[in-house]
Amino acid sequence: MRGLPRPAPGVLRERRAHFDRRRRVWWSVLYGSFRPRRRTPPRRSDSFHYHSVDWHSSHLLAVSIIILLLCMGDALFTLVLLAGGADEANPVMDLVVHGNATLFAGIKMAVTGACVVLMVGLARYRFMRRLRVEYVLYAILLTYTCLISYEIWLLGELGIFPIF
């Protein structure tokens, strides 16, 4: 019986299971995906501490997917514009885009995807104690929409993408 904990004083027998339920990682992920318990942060919590939740609003999924699709469109339009003689405005991505287009698109999608996942996880919290992170996601969606519109206009000006 070495290594096994003894029951507390006054307890007649050990009631704990013989296996550690925390070792079933994939079961916990699947079970928690279909039967989430933490849908909201605790009632008595303040907004200054992070409390994870298992369930997020469905509209955040739509916003996230649209942001990632617009990011892919931005990468494609950027490569087409660069082939037409434009310059990359982002100095960090300018170092990558001229070397390898696949690496450029991969880095762009990975960084955007990681940021979107992080922001969805923090959607209920406030940025700088003022603005909910959920609204920052909407602002990013609006910014990407404006950027894609501008790139389509630039493609029309170059004669690559005729606009009506």
PAKE-425101 format. One line per field, with one value per residue (C-alpha): y, z negated, x. Coordinates in steps of 0.2 Angstrom, whole numbers, padded with zeros to 4 digits, always signed. Layout:
! residues N
north	c(Y, ...)
up	c(Z, ...)
east	c(X, ...)
//
This chain:
! residues 164
north	c(+0000, +0011, +0027, +0026, +0040, +0034, +0039, +0054, +0051, +0046, +0040, +0021, +0018, +0027, +0034, +0040, +0031, +0021, +0031, +0049, +0057, +0072, +0060, +0058, +0074, +0070, +0063, +0080, +0090, +0081, +0080, +0098, +0103, +0096, +0099, +0115, +0120, +0137, +0148, +0164, +0170, +0167, +0180, +0187, +0190, +0207, +0211, +0212, +0193, +0181, +0167, +0154, +0149, +0134, +0142, +0157, +0166, +0159, +0176, +0176, +0161, +0170, +0186, +0175, +0165, +0181, +0190, +0175, +0174, +0193, +0190, +0177, +0189, +0202, +0191, +0186, +0204, +0210, +0197, +0203, +0221, +0218, +0209, +0225, +0236, +0241, +0242, +0233, +0246, +0234, +0234, +0218, +0209, +0218, +0208, +0191, +0195, +0197, +0180, +0167, +0170, +0154, +0159, +0176, +0169, +0156, +0169, +0181, +0168, +0161, +0178, +0183, +0166, +0166, +0184, +0180, +0164, +0175, +0188, +0176, +0169, +0186, +0193, +0196, +0206, +0224, +0232, +0245, +0244, +0253, +0243, +0225, +0214, +0208, +0226, +0226, +0210, +0220, +0234, +0222, +0215, +0233, +0237, +0222, +0226, +0243, +0236, +0224, +0237, +0248, +0234, +0231, +0249, +0249, +0233, +0242, +0257, +0246, +0238, +0221, +0219, +0229, +0237, +0239)
up	c(+0000, +0002, +0012, +0010, -0001, -0017, -0020, -0031, -0050, -0053, -0035, -0034, -0017, -0002, +0010, +0024, +0040, +0043, +0060, +0062, +0072, +0077, +0088, +0100, +0110, +0127, +0117, +0108, +0124, +0133, +0117, +0113, +0132, +0131, +0113, +0107, +0089, +0089, +0100, +0090, +0078, +0060, +0053, +0040, +0051, +0056, +0074, +0070, +0068, +0082, +0080, +0094, +0101, +0111, +0122, +0133, +0143, +0160, +0168, +0163, +0174, +0189, +0186, +0184, +0200, +0210, +0203, +0208, +0226, +0228, +0222, +0236, +0248, +0242, +0245, +0262, +0267, +0260, +0270, +0286, +0282, +0279, +0296, +0303, +0296, +0279, +0263, +0247, +0233, +0218, +0216, +0207, +0220, +0234, +0228, +0230, +0246, +0258, +0253, +0254, +0257, +0248, +0232, +0233, +0234, +0220, +0208, +0212, +0208, +0193, +0185, +0189, +0183, +0167, +0163, +0167, +0156, +0142, +0144, +0145, +0128, +0121, +0129, +0113, +0105, +0107, +0116, +0106, +0094, +0107, +0123, +0123, +0134, +0143, +0150, +0155, +0166, +0175, +0178, +0185, +0196, +0202, +0205, +0216, +0226, +0229, +0234, +0246, +0254, +0256, +0264, +0276, +0280, +0283, +0294, +0304, +0306, +0312, +0325, +0317, +0309, +0319, +0309, +0318)
east	c(+0000, +0015, +0011, -0007, -0015, -0024, -0042, -0044, -0047, -0065, -0067, -0071, -0066, -0058, -0071, -0060, -0059, -0043, -0039, -0035, -0049, -0037, -0027, -0041, -0037, -0046, -0061, -0062, -0060, -0074, -0085, -0083, -0086, -0104, -0108, -0099, -0100, -0092, -0103, -0100, -0087, -0091, -0103, -0092, -0077, -0071, -0066, -0048, -0044, -0045, -0058, -0059, -0076, -0081, -0094, -0093, -0106, -0110, -0108, -0090, -0087, -0095, -0084, -0069, -0071, -0075, -0059, -0049, -0057, -0054, -0036, -0034, -0041, -0029, -0014, -0020, -0023, -0007, +0003, -0007, -0004, +0015, +0016, +0008, +0021, +0014, +0024, +0020, +0016, +0020, +0039, +0039, +0029, +0039, +0054, +0045, +0034, +0048, +0057, +0043, +0024, +0019, +0029, +0021, +0003, +0007, +0014, +0000, -0013, -0004, -0002, -0020, -0027, -0018, -0024, -0042, -0041, -0034, -0047, -0061, -0055, -0055, -0071, -0080, -0066, -0062, -0047, -0039, -0054, -0065, -0069, -0075, -0063, -0078, -0080, -0062, -0065, -0079, -0067, -0054, -0068, -0073, -0055, -0052, -0067, -0061, -0044, -0051, -0062, -0047, -0037, -0051, -0051, -0032, -0033, -0047, -0035, -0021, -0033, -0031, -0048, -0060, -0074, -0090)
//
